[in-house]
Amino acid sequence: MRLNSFTVLAVVGAALAAAPVMAHHSFAAEYDSKKPVKLTGTITKIDWMNPHVYFFMDVEDEGGKVTSWGFEMGPPNLLQRAGWTKNTMKIGDVVVVEGTLAKDGTNQGNARTVTSNGKRLGAASSENTNP
C-alpha cells in the first residue's frame, strides 16, 4: 500500500497537534493540595513558555545548606493578565513563593503566589484554591 503525501502530512500533523495535549497534566496528578509550602530563595532560572512557566530557586536552610527547587506557574497569557511580565522576576532576585508540594517528594511545587521585589502576585496556579 502506497501512501500519498497528503495522508502522510495529515498523520504527522495530527501527531504533532496531539503532543502538547498529551504532555499537559492536571494539578491533582502531580501535586498534593494537603501539602502547602512557603519558601524564600534566590532565582536561578526562569523558563517563560507554554504551557506553563517554570522557575527555579536556591533555598538556604538555617544550617547554611542550599537546596534547589523548581516551581510551576500558569501559562504566560494568564500570568500577564495577573500583572506579570517576563521581567517581573529576574535571575538573582530573592522571592517568597507559596504553593503546594509535588506528590513524589521531590523539591518541586506548584506556585500559588510569588512575592518578588515587594510585589505579591498570583501565579495562575491550576489548584482550585487559587486566590
N, CA, C and O atoms as a GROMACS GRO file, in nm:
protein
  524
    1MET      N    1   0.084  -0.118   0.000
    1MET     CA    2   0.000   0.000   0.000
    1MET      C    3   0.088   0.124   0.000
    1MET      O    4   0.181   0.136   0.080
    2ARG      N    5   0.058   0.214  -0.089
    2ARG     CA    6   0.138   0.336  -0.103
    2ARG      C    7   0.058   0.455  -0.051
    2ARG      O    8  -0.055   0.479  -0.093
    3LEU      N    9   0.119   0.530   0.041
    3LEU     CA   10   0.051   0.647   0.098
    3LEU      C   11   0.084   0.771   0.016
    3LEU      O   12   0.199   0.790  -0.023
    4ASN      N   13  -0.014   0.854  -0.009
    4ASN     CA   14   0.016   0.978  -0.079
    4ASN      C   15   0.067   1.081   0.021
    4ASN      O   16   0.054   1.063   0.142
    5SER      N   17   0.125   1.188  -0.029
    5SER     CA   18   0.187   1.287   0.059
    5SER      C   19   0.084   1.358   0.147
    5SER      O   20   0.118   1.397   0.259
    6PHE      N   21  -0.040   1.375   0.101
    6PHE     CA   22  -0.143   1.436   0.184
    6PHE      C   23  -0.171   1.351   0.308
    6PHE      O   24  -0.185   1.404   0.418
    7THR      N   25  -0.180   1.220   0.290
    7THR     CA   26  -0.208   1.130   0.401
    7THR      C   27  -0.094   1.134   0.502
    7THR      O   28  -0.118   1.140   0.623
    8VAL      N   29   0.029   1.133   0.454
    8VAL     CA   30   0.145   1.138   0.542
    8VAL      C   31   0.146   1.270   0.620
    8VAL      O   32   0.168   1.270   0.741
    9LEU      N   33   0.122   1.381   0.552
    9LEU     CA   34   0.118   1.511   0.619
    9LEU      C   35   0.005   1.518   0.722
    9LEU      O   36   0.023   1.575   0.830
   10ALA      N   37  -0.109   1.461   0.690
   10ALA     CA   38  -0.222   1.462   0.783
   10ALA      C   39  -0.189   1.383   0.909
   10ALA      O   40  -0.221   1.427   1.020
   11VAL      N   41  -0.127   1.267   0.894
   11VAL     CA   42  -0.092   1.184   1.009
   11VAL      C   43   0.014   1.254   1.094
   11VAL      O   44   0.001   1.257   1.217
   12VAL      N   45   0.116   1.309   1.031
   12VAL     CA   46   0.221   1.380   1.105
   12VAL      C   47   0.164   1.503   1.174
   12VAL      O   48   0.197   1.530   1.290
   13GLY      N   49   0.078   1.578   1.106
   13GLY     CA   50   0.016   1.696   1.164
   13GLY      C   51  -0.069   1.662   1.286
   13GLY      O   52  -0.066   1.732   1.387
   14ALA      N   53  -0.146   1.554   1.275
   14ALA     CA   54  -0.231   1.512   1.388
   14ALA      C   55  -0.145   1.471   1.507
   14ALA      O   56  -0.179   1.503   1.621
   15ALA      N   57  -0.037   1.402   1.482
   15ALA     CA   58   0.052   1.359   1.591
   15ALA      C   59   0.116   1.480   1.659
   15ALA      O   60   0.126   1.484   1.782
   16LEU      N   61   0.160   1.577   1.580
   16LEU     CA   62   0.221   1.697   1.638
   16LEU      C   63   0.120   1.781   1.716
   16LEU      O   64   0.152   1.838   1.820
   17ALA      N   65  -0.001   1.788   1.666
   17ALA     CA   66  -0.106   1.866   1.735
   17ALA      C   67  -0.144   1.800   1.867
   17ALA      O   68  -0.177   1.870   1.963
   18ALA      N   69  -0.139   1.670   1.874
   18ALA     CA   70  -0.178   1.598   1.996
   18ALA      C   71  -0.068   1.599   2.101
   18ALA      O   72  -0.098   1.581   2.219
   19ALA      N   73   0.055   1.620   2.063
   19ALA     CA   74   0.167   1.614   2.157
   19ALA      C   75   0.151   1.708   2.276
   19ALA      O   76   0.170   1.664   2.389
   20PRO      N   77   0.117   1.839   2.256
   20PRO     CA   78   0.102   1.925   2.373
   20PRO      C   79  -0.013   1.882   2.464
   20PRO      O   80  -0.004   1.898   2.586
   21VAL      N   81  -0.119   1.829   2.408
   21VAL     CA   82  -0.231   1.784   2.489
   21VAL      C   83  -0.190   1.666   2.575
   21VAL      O   84  -0.226   1.660   2.692
   22MET      N   85  -0.114   1.573   2.519
   22MET     CA   86  -0.070   1.457   2.595
   22MET      C   87   0.028   1.497   2.704
   22MET      O   88   0.035   1.433   2.809
   23ALA      N   89   0.104   1.603   2.681
   23ALA     CA   90   0.204   1.645   2.778
   23ALA      C   91   0.142   1.723   2.894
   23ALA      O   92   0.202   1.734   3.000
   24HIS      N   93   0.022   1.776   2.874
   24HIS     CA   94  -0.043   1.854   2.978
   24HIS      C   95  -0.095   1.761   3.088
   24HIS      O   96  -0.127   1.646   3.061
   25HIS      N   97  -0.104   1.811   3.208
   25HIS     CA   98  -0.143   1.729   3.323
   25HIS      C   99  -0.237   1.808   3.412
   25HIS      O  100  -0.243   1.931   3.405
   26SER      N  101  -0.308   1.737   3.496
   26SER     CA  102  -0.393   1.804   3.593
   26SER      C  103  -0.311   1.834   3.718
   26SER      O  104  -0.208   1.771   3.743
   27PHE      N  105  -0.358   1.930   3.797
   27PHE     CA  106  -0.293   1.964   3.922
   27PHE      C  107  -0.284   1.842   4.013
   27PHE      O  108  -0.178   1.812   4.068
   28ALA      N  109  -0.396   1.770   4.028
   28ALA     CA  110  -0.404   1.656   4.120
   28ALA      C  111  -0.313   1.542   4.079
   28ALA      O  112  -0.279   1.458   4.163
   29ALA      N  113  -0.274   1.536   3.953
   29ALA     CA  114  -0.186   1.428   3.909
   29ALA      C  115  -0.045   1.443   3.964
   29ALA      O  116   0.025   1.343   3.984
   30GLU      N  117  -0.002   1.566   3.990
   30GLU     CA  118   0.136   1.588   4.032
   30GLU      C  119   0.152   1.650   4.170
   30GLU      O  120   0.257   1.631   4.232
   31TYR      N  121   0.052   1.723   4.219
   31TYR     CA  122   0.068   1.798   4.342
   31TYR      C  123  -0.033   1.755   4.447
   31TYR      O  124  -0.143   1.710   4.415
   32ASP      N  125   0.006   1.771   4.574
   32ASP     CA  126  -0.079   1.731   4.686
   32ASP      C  127  -0.129   1.857   4.757
   32ASP      O  128  -0.053   1.923   4.828
   33SER      N  129  -0.256   1.891   4.737
   33SER     CA  130  -0.311   2.014   4.794
   33SER      C  131  -0.308   2.016   4.947
   33SER      O  132  -0.328   2.122   5.007
   34LYS      N  133  -0.284   1.902   5.009
   34LYS     CA  134  -0.274   1.896   5.155
   34LYS      C  135  -0.132   1.920   5.204
   34LYS      O  136  -0.104   1.908   5.324
   35LYS      N  137  -0.041   1.953   5.112
   35LYS     CA  138   0.098   1.979   5.149
   35LYS      C  139   0.140   2.119   5.103
   35LYS      O  140   0.208   2.134   5.002
   36PRO      N  141   0.098   2.222   5.178
   36PRO     CA  142   0.138   2.358   5.142
   36PRO      C  143   0.285   2.382   5.173
   36PRO      O  144   0.343   2.316   5.259
   37VAL      N  145   0.343   2.477   5.103
   37VAL     CA  146   0.483   2.511   5.124
   37VAL      C  147   0.499   2.662   5.109
   37VAL      O  148   0.431   2.725   5.027
   38LYS      N  149   0.590   2.719   5.188
   38LYS     CA  150   0.628   2.860   5.175
   38LYS      C  151   0.778   2.866   5.188
   38LYS      O  152   0.834   2.830   5.291
   39LEU      N  153   0.844   2.913   5.083
   39LEU     CA  154   0.990   2.917   5.080
   39LEU      C  155   1.040   3.053   5.033
   39LEU      O  156   0.975   3.121   4.954
   40THR      N  157   1.157   3.091   5.082
   40THR     CA  158   1.226   3.210   5.035
   40THR      C  159   1.357   3.164   4.972
   40THR      O  160   1.431   3.086   5.030
   41GLY      N  161   1.384   3.214   4.852
   41GLY     CA  162   1.506   3.172   4.784
   41GLY      C  163   1.546   3.268   4.674
   41GLY      O  164   1.478   3.366   4.645
   42THR      N  165   1.659   3.236   4.613
   42THR     CA  166   1.717   3.318   4.506
   42THR      C  167   1.692   3.251   4.371
   42THR      O  168   1.723   3.134   4.352
   43ILE      N  169   1.636   3.327   4.279
   43ILE     CA  170   1.604   3.275   4.145
   43ILE      C  171   1.731   3.240   4.069
   43ILE      O  172   1.825   3.320   4.062
   44THR      N  173   1.733   3.118   4.013
   44THR     CA  174   1.849   3.072   3.936
   44THR      C  175   1.816   3.052   3.788
   44THR      O  176   1.906   3.055   3.703
   45LYS      N  177   1.688   3.033   3.757
   45LYS     CA  178   1.650   3.008   3.618
   45LYS      C  179   1.500   3.034   3.603
   45LYS      O  180   1.422   3.007   3.695
   46ILE      N  181   1.459   3.085   3.486
   46ILE     CA  182   1.318   3.107   3.456
   46ILE      C  183   1.292   3.058   3.314
   46ILE      O  184   1.362   3.097   3.220
   47ASP      N  185   1.192   2.972   3.298
   47ASP     CA  186   1.151   2.925   3.166
   47ASP      C  187   1.012   2.981   3.139
   47ASP      O  188   0.912   2.927   3.187
   48TRP      N  189   1.006   3.089   3.061
   48TRP     CA  190   0.880   3.158   3.032
   48TRP      C  191   0.829   3.105   2.899
   48TRP      O  192   0.860   3.160   2.793
   49MET      N  193   0.750   2.997   2.904
   49MET     CA  194   0.698   2.937   2.781
   49MET      C  195   0.570   2.859   2.810
   49MET      O  196   0.540   2.827   2.925
   50ASN      N  197   0.496   2.830   2.705
   50ASN     CA  198   0.375   2.748   2.717
   50ASN      C  199   0.413   2.603   2.732
   50ASN      O  200   0.519   2.564   2.683
   51PRO      N  201   0.334   2.520   2.797
   51PRO     CA  202   0.205   2.552   2.853
   51PRO      C  203   0.213   2.608   2.996
   51PRO      O  204   0.112   2.656   3.048
   52HIS      N  205   0.330   2.604   3.060
   52HIS     CA  206   0.346   2.656   3.195
   52HIS      C  207   0.479   2.728   3.205
   52HIS      O  208   0.576   2.692   3.138
   53VAL      N  209   0.482   2.830   3.290
   53VAL     CA  210   0.607   2.897   3.323
   53VAL      C  211   0.666   2.825   3.443
   53VAL      O  212   0.596   2.793   3.538
   54TYR      N  213   0.795   2.799   3.437
   54TYR     CA  214   0.866   2.735   3.548
   54TYR      C  215   0.976   2.829   3.594
   54TYR      O  216   1.037   2.900   3.515
   55PHE      N  217   1.001   2.827   3.725
   55PHE     CA  218   1.118   2.899   3.775
   55PHE      C  219   1.187   2.809   3.877
   55PHE      O  220   1.126   2.721   3.938
   56PHE      N  221   1.314   2.835   3.892
   56PHE     CA  222   1.399   2.755   3.980
   56PHE      C  223   1.470   2.848   4.076
   56PHE      O  224   1.509   2.959   4.040
   57MET      N  225   1.485   2.801   4.199
   57MET     CA  226   1.546   2.886   4.301
   57MET      C  227   1.628   2.803   4.399
   57MET      O  228   1.602   2.684   4.420
   58ASP      N  229   1.727   2.867   4.457
   58ASP     CA  230   1.807   2.804   4.562
   58ASP      C  231   1.757   2.855   4.696
   58ASP      O  232   1.742   2.975   4.717
   59VAL      N  233   1.730   2.760   4.786
   59VAL     CA  234   1.680   2.792   4.919
   59VAL      C  235   1.785   2.749   5.020
   59VAL      O  236   1.830   2.635   5.019
   60GLU      N  237   1.823   2.841   5.109
   60GLU     CA  238   1.923   2.812   5.211
   60GLU      C  239   1.852   2.788   5.344
   60GLU      O  240   1.773   2.871   5.388
   61ASP      N  241   1.883   2.674   5.409
   61ASP     CA  242   1.820   2.646   5.539
   61ASP      C  243   1.900   2.714   5.651
   61ASP      O  244   2.002   2.779   5.625
   62GLU      N  245   1.853   2.699   5.773
   62GLU     CA  246   1.917   2.765   5.887
   62GLU      C  247   2.061   2.721   5.908
   62GLU      O  248   2.141   2.796   5.963
   63GLY      N  249   2.094   2.600   5.864
   63GLY     CA  250   2.230   2.549   5.878
   63GLY      C  251   2.322   2.589   5.763
   63GLY      O  252   2.440   2.554   5.764
   64GLY      N  253   2.270   2.661   5.665
   64GLY     CA  254   2.352   2.705   5.552
   64GLY      C  255   2.348   2.612   5.432
   64GLY      O  256   2.410   2.641   5.330
   65LYS      N  257   2.277   2.499   5.444
   65LYS     CA  258   2.268   2.406   5.331
   65LYS      C  259   2.174   2.463   5.226
   65LYS      O  260   2.064   2.507   5.257
   66VAL      N  261   2.218   2.461   5.099
   66VAL     CA  262   2.140   2.514   4.988
   66VAL      C  263   2.075   2.399   4.912
   66VAL      O  264   2.140   2.301   4.877
   67THR      N  265   1.946   2.414   4.888
   67THR     CA  266   1.869   2.314   4.814
   67THR      C  267   1.804   2.383   4.695
   67THR      O  268   1.748   2.492   4.709
   68SER      N  269   1.810   2.320   4.579
   68SER     CA  270   1.746   2.374   4.459
   68SER      C  271   1.602   2.327   4.449
   68SER      O  272   1.572   2.210   4.474
   69TRP      N  273   1.512   2.419   4.413
   69TRP     CA  274   1.371   2.392   4.399
   69TRP      C  275   1.322   2.438   4.263
   69TRP      O  276   1.376   2.532   4.206
   70GLY      N  277   1.220   2.372   4.212
   70GLY     CA  278   1.154   2.413   4.089
   70GLY      C  279   1.006   2.433   4.114
   70GLY      O  280   0.944   2.353   4.185
   71PHE      N  281   0.949   2.538   4.057
   71PHE     CA  282   0.807   2.567   4.074
   71PHE      C  283   0.740   2.592   3.940
   71PHE      O  284   0.794   2.657   3.852
   72GLU      N  285   0.621   2.536   3.929
   72GLU     CA  286   0.538   2.556   3.810
   72GLU      C  287   0.439   2.668   3.838
   72GLU      O  288   0.382   2.677   3.947
   73MET      N  289   0.419   2.751   3.738
   73MET     CA  290   0.313   2.852   3.744
   73MET      C  291   0.219   2.827   3.627
   73MET      O  292   0.235   2.729   3.553
   74GLY      N  293   0.122   2.914   3.609
   74GLY     CA  294   0.029   2.901   3.498
   74GLY      C  295   0.094   2.939   3.366
   74GLY      O  296   0.214   2.966   3.360
   75PRO      N  297   0.014   2.942   3.260
   75PRO     CA  298   0.065   2.979   3.128
   75PRO      C  299   0.096   3.128   3.120
   75PRO      O  300   0.038   3.207   3.194
   76PRO      N  301   0.186   3.167   3.030
   76PRO     CA  302   0.225   3.308   3.018
   76PRO      C  303   0.107   3.404   3.002
   76PRO      O  304   0.108   3.512   3.061
   77ASN      N  305   0.006   3.368   2.922
   77ASN     CA  306  -0.104   3.463   2.900
   77ASN      C  307  -0.184   3.488   3.028
   77ASN      O  308  -0.227   3.601   3.052
   78LEU      N  309  -0.205   3.386   3.112
   78LEU     CA  310  -0.275   3.408   3.239
   78LEU      C  311  -0.189   3.489   3.336
   78LEU      O  312  -0.242   3.573   3.410
   79LEU      N  313  -0.060   3.465   3.335
   79LEU     CA  314   0.030   3.542   3.423
   79LEU      C  315   0.031   3.689   3.381
   79LEU      O  316   0.031   3.778   3.467
   80GLN      N  317   0.032   3.715   3.251
   80GLN     CA  318   0.030   3.854   3.205
   80GLN      C  319  -0.099   3.924   3.246
   80GLN      O  320  -0.097   4.042   3.281
   81ARG      N  321  -0.212   3.852   3.242
   81ARG     CA  322  -0.339   3.910   3.286
   81ARG      C  323  -0.338   3.939   3.436
   81ARG      O  324  -0.410   4.027   3.483
   82ALA      N  325  -0.255   3.865   3.510
   82ALA     CA  326  -0.244   3.885   3.655
   82ALA      C  327  -0.140   3.991   3.691
   82ALA      O  328  -0.117   4.018   3.809
   83GLY      N  329  -0.076   4.052   3.590
   83GLY     CA  330   0.020   4.159   3.616
   83GLY      C  331   0.166   4.123   3.596
   83GLY      O  332   0.253   4.206   3.617
   84TRP      N  333   0.193   4.000   3.556
   84TRP     CA  334   0.331   3.957   3.533
   84TRP      C  335   0.383   4.006   3.398
   84TRP      O  336   0.306   4.027   3.303
   85THR      N  337   0.514   4.023   3.390
   85THR     CA  338   0.586   4.037   3.263
   85THR      C  339   0.706   3.943   3.272
   85THR      O  340   0.733   3.885   3.377
   86LYS      N  341   0.776   3.929   3.162
   86LYS     CA  342   0.896   3.846   3.165
   86LYS      C  343   1.001   3.901   3.261
   86LYS      O  344   1.091   3.828   3.304
   87ASN      N  345   0.990   4.028   3.294
   87ASN     CA  346   1.090   4.093   3.381
   87ASN      C  347   1.044   4.111   3.526
   87ASN      O  348   1.115   4.172   3.605
   88THR      N  349   0.927   4.058   3.561
   88THR     CA  350   0.880   4.070   3.699
   88THR      C  351   0.977   4.002   3.795
   88THR      O  352   1.001   4.049   3.906
   89MET      N  353   1.033   3.892   3.750
   89MET     CA  354   1.125   3.813   3.831
   89MET      C  355   1.250   3.790   3.746
   89MET      O  356   1.240   3.749   3.631
   90LYS      N  357   1.366   3.818   3.804
   90LYS     CA  358   1.492   3.801   3.731
   90LYS      C  359   1.586   3.710   3.807
   90LYS      O  360   1.575   3.695   3.929
   91ILE      N  361   1.678   3.651   3.736
   91ILE     CA  362   1.781   3.568   3.799
   91ILE      C  363   1.855   3.655   3.902
   91ILE      O  364   1.898   3.767   3.872
   92GLY      N  365   1.869   3.601   4.022
   92GLY     CA  366   1.934   3.672   4.132
   92GLY      C  367   1.836   3.737   4.228
   92GLY      O  368   1.874   3.773   4.339
   93ASP      N  369   1.709   3.753   4.186
   93ASP     CA  370   1.609   3.809   4.276
   93ASP      C  371   1.580   3.712   4.390
   93ASP      O  372   1.581   3.590   4.372
   94VAL      N  373   1.554   3.768   4.507
   94VAL     CA  374   1.509   3.688   4.621
   94VAL      C  375   1.357   3.697   4.623
   94VAL      O  376   1.300   3.807   4.625
   95VAL      N  377   1.291   3.581   4.623
   95VAL     CA  378   1.145   3.577   4.618
   95VAL      C  379   1.092   3.489   4.730
   95VAL      O  380   1.162   3.404   4.786
   96VAL      N  381   0.965   3.511   4.762
   96VAL     CA  382   0.892   3.425   4.855
   96VAL      C  383   0.783   3.358   4.773
   96VAL      O  384   0.703   3.425   4.708
   97VAL      N  385   0.781   3.227   4.775
   97VAL     CA  386   0.680   3.152   4.700
   97VAL      C  387   0.593   3.074   4.798
   97VAL      O  388   0.643   3.010   4.891
   98GLU      N  389   0.463   3.080   4.774
   98GLU     CA  390   0.367   2.998   4.849
   98GLU      C  391   0.298   2.908   4.748
   98GLU      O  392   0.254   2.953   4.642
   99GLY      N  393   0.290   2.781   4.781
   99GLY     CA  394   0.229   2.688   4.688
   99GLY      C  395   0.205   2.552   4.749
   99GLY      O  396   0.177   2.540   4.869
  100THR      N  397   0.215   2.452   4.665
  100THR     CA  398   0.184   2.315   4.703
  100THR      C  399   0.296   2.223   4.657
  100THR      O  400   0.348   2.238   4.546
  101LEU      N  401   0.334   2.128   4.742
  101LEU     CA  402   0.442   2.035   4.710
  101LEU      C  403   0.401   1.928   4.611
  101LEU      O  404   0.284   1.894   4.598
  102ALA      N  405   0.501   1.875   4.540
  102ALA     CA  406   0.480   1.763   4.449
  102ALA      C  407   0.450   1.637   4.528
  102ALA      O  408   0.501   1.618   4.639
  103LYS      N  409   0.368   1.550   4.471
  103LYS     CA  410   0.332   1.425   4.537
  103LYS      C  411   0.451   1.330   4.549
  103LYS      O  412   0.457   1.250   4.643
  104ASP      N  413   0.546   1.339   4.456
  104ASP     CA  414   0.656   1.242   4.454
  104ASP      C  415   0.769   1.273   4.553
  104ASP      O  416   0.869   1.202   4.557
  105GLY      N  417   0.754   1.380   4.633
  105GLY     CA  418   0.852   1.410   4.736
  105GLY      C  419   0.976   1.483   4.687
  105GLY      O  420   1.068   1.506   4.765
  106THR      N  421   0.981   1.519   4.560
  106THR     CA  422   1.096   1.592   4.507
  106THR      C  423   1.084   1.740   4.544
  106THR      O  424   0.981   1.784   4.595
  107ASN      N  425   1.188   1.814   4.520
  107ASN     CA  426   1.190   1.957   4.551
  107ASN      C  427   1.123   2.035   4.439
  107ASN      O  428   1.184   2.119   4.372
  108GLN      N  429   0.995   2.006   4.420
  108GLN     CA  430   0.916   2.072   4.317
  108GLN      C  431   0.782   2.110   4.376
  108GLN      O  432   0.733   2.048   4.470
  109GLY      N  433   0.722   2.213   4.318
  109GLY     CA  434   0.592   2.255   4.364
  109GLY      C  435   0.517   2.332   4.260
  109GLY      O  436   0.569   2.366   4.154
  110ASN      N  437   0.393   2.360   4.292
  110ASN     CA  438   0.307   2.442   4.210
  110ASN      C  439   0.289   2.573   4.286
  110ASN      O  440   0.233   2.574   4.396
  111ALA      N  441   0.335   2.682   4.228
  111ALA     CA  442   0.329   2.812   4.295
  111ALA      C  443   0.187   2.867   4.292
  111ALA      O  444   0.121   2.866   4.188
  112ARG      N  445   0.141   2.916   4.405
  112ARG     CA  446   0.011   2.983   4.416
  112ARG      C  447   0.030   3.135   4.411
  112ARG      O  448  -0.040   3.205   4.338
  113THR      N  449   0.128   3.184   4.491
  113THR     CA  450   0.165   3.326   4.487
  113THR      C  451   0.317   3.338   4.492
  113THR      O  452   0.386   3.251   4.545
  114VAL      N  453   0.366   3.446   4.435
  114VAL     CA  454   0.509   3.477   4.439
  114VAL      C  455   0.524   3.624   4.475
  114VAL      O  456   0.460   3.710   4.414
  115THR      N  457   0.608   3.651   4.574
  115THR     CA  458   0.639   3.789   4.608
  115THR      C  459   0.780   3.817   4.559
  115THR      O  460   0.876   3.754   4.602
  116SER      N  461   0.789   3.912   4.468
  116SER     CA  462   0.916   3.949   4.407
  116SER      C  463   0.929   4.100   4.409
  116SER      O  464   0.839   4.171   4.365
  117ASN      N  465   1.040   4.150   4.460
  117ASN     CA  466   1.064   4.294   4.468
  117ASN      C  467   0.949   4.366   4.539
  117ASN      O  468   0.910   4.476   4.499
  118GLY      N  469   0.898   4.304   4.645
  118GLY     CA  470   0.792   4.364   4.724
  118GLY      C  471   0.654   4.357   4.665
  118GLY      O  472   0.558   4.407   4.725
  119LYS      N  473   0.639   4.296   4.549
  119LYS     CA  474   0.510   4.286   4.482
  119LYS      C  475   0.462   4.141   4.487
  119LYS      O  476   0.529   4.051   4.436
  120ARG      N  477   0.344   4.119   4.548
  120ARG     CA  478   0.288   3.984   4.559
  120ARG      C  479   0.188   3.963   4.445
  120ARG      O  480   0.092   4.038   4.430
  121LEU      N  481   0.213   3.858   4.366
  121LEU     CA  482   0.126   3.829   4.252
  121LEU      C  483   0.079   3.685   4.255
  121LEU      O  484   0.151   3.596   4.300
  122GLY      N  485  -0.042   3.663   4.208
  122GLY     CA  486  -0.091   3.528   4.189
  122GLY      C  487  -0.012   3.461   4.078
  122GLY      O  488   0.033   3.528   3.985
  123ALA      N  489   0.005   3.331   4.087
  123ALA     CA  490   0.088   3.258   3.991
  123ALA      C  491   0.005   3.177   3.892
  123ALA      O  492   0.058   3.088   3.826
  124ALA      N  493  -0.124   3.208   3.880
  124ALA     CA  494  -0.214   3.140   3.785
  124ALA      C  495  -0.209   2.989   3.804
  124ALA      O  496  -0.208   2.912   3.708
  125SER      N  497  -0.206   2.948   3.931
  125SER     CA  498  -0.200   2.807   3.966
  125SER      C  499  -0.324   2.735   3.917
  125SER      O  500  -0.432   2.794   3.910
  126SER      N  501  -0.308   2.607   3.885
  126SER     CA  502  -0.423   2.527   3.845
  126SER      C  503  -0.493   2.464   3.966
  126SER      O  504  -0.589   2.390   3.951
  127GLU      N  505  -0.443   2.494   4.087
  127GLU     CA  506  -0.506   2.446   4.208
  127GLU      C  507  -0.638   2.519   4.230
  127GLU      O  508  -0.646   2.639   4.207
  128ASN      N  509  -0.741   2.449   4.275
  128ASN     CA  510  -0.874   2.508   4.292
  128ASN      C  511  -0.879   2.620   4.394
  128ASN      O  512  -0.970   2.702   4.388
  129THR      N  513  -0.784   2.625   4.488
  129THR     CA  514  -0.788   2.726   4.593
  129THR      C  515  -0.709   2.850   4.557
  129THR      O  516  -0.673   2.928   4.646
  130ASN      N  517  -0.680   2.871   4.430
  130ASN     CA  518  -0.602   2.988   4.388
  130ASN      C  519  -0.672   3.116   4.429
  130ASN      O  520  -0.788   3.137   4.395
  131PRO      N  521  -0.601   3.205   4.504
  131PRO     CA  522  -0.664   3.330   4.550
  131PRO      C  523  -0.688   3.427   4.435
  131PRO      O  524  -0.740   3.536   4.456
   0.00000   0.00000   0.00000
